[in-house]
Amino acid sequence: MAHVWRGIIREYLDRLPFTEEDRIISLGEGGTPLVHAPSISQEVGADVYVKVEGMNPTGSFKDRGMTSAITQVVKDGDHTVVCASTGNTSASAAAYAAHAGLQCVVMIPQGKIAAGKMAQAIVHGARLVQVDGNFDECLDIVRSLSEDYPVALVNSVNPYRLQGQKTAAFEIVDQLGDAPDIHMLPVGNAGNISAYWMGFAEARDAGGATRTPRIWGVQAAGAAPFVAGHPIKDPETVATAIRIGKPASWDLAIAARDESGGWIRAVEDAAILAAQARLAADVGVFVEPASAAPIAGLLAAAAQGEVPQGATITCTVTGNGLKDTATALAGHEVEPTVIPVDVAAAAKVLGL
Ligand code: F0G
């Protein structure tokens, strides 16, 4: 019988803090494709794969952390979850809360999240509060709320989030048969880079992988506190998902970078948009801008001769392009050709 994927908690139960007895809240997340990128591989002189996290139920990697966070909330008997978000966390929290029968409150920076993500929070029935401030300020509010009121925080400062998200590293090891030489991903609030490092280290310790990869993190130039070496006050980038100046998992991300022998660098918005277009045109994978940051970072590193030739490099592309079609189409002239219902007219317009 074909293997049917059962969601990350059931698939990796022995490596997560849950048991068969728990009521597992799952939408079937994880099990995402690792897709080879031939033209990018050729350009950089390495074997490059993209881990397509936009294939998750709500279209981003957040679902891995949300199945575990919400499963724990249910276990604890809480009824309301709260999060701050640049859009994907709120979409995921809203969906998993709906599935579990919980109330969900989301705080988002006004005017700074993509339309698709906003739609997700709304259709899943979350209470949406827009804040006249940025993500970092939204996170400050929800952290205080969760300390003073009976609401459970499901941002990645909740340790169950990182537990779920580490499973992406397990999958990459399973898919390649070992850890890659280098793993790349975008860095915003820095939960995911921390979760991947934990996952790769656990996979090595458990014997599934013979080594850990170097972790190369990529930020947007206008929102690059790790590159600056300190938090920044007014982050700005077209990649709204990573428009973050004060990452919550600062120390864990620094540890991931340094213990792995990696780095965290920044790329300009124009390079992010070019990499997004390249992934869509060359690989057939449509990602949101933030997700293209690691590809932009990889191409920049290659241009400087810093990519070890023949290395295996995996890049997490974190979110689905359909969430933010406005940004993707902004540089395109969309002039649809209209013809009558007529084969000859179709052939003529196509130059056949
Ligand atoms: N890529 C996408 C598409 C994201 O939505 C995020 C974070 C990141 C990368 C960065 O991951 O924060 O773990 O370093 N989005 C959060 C949100 C902040 O609210 O959806 P990180």
Boltz pocket constraint, residues with backbone or C-beta under 6 A from the ligand:
constraints:
  - pocket:
      binder: B
      contacts: [[A, 60], [A, 62], [A, 84], [A, 85], [A, 86], [A, 87], [A, 88], [A, 89], [A, 90], [A, 156], [A, 186], [A, 187], [A, 188], [A, 189], [A, 190], [A, 191], [A, 192], [A, 193], [A, 241], [A, 242], [A, 288], [A, 290], [A, 291], [A, 318], [A, 319]]
      max_distance: 6.0
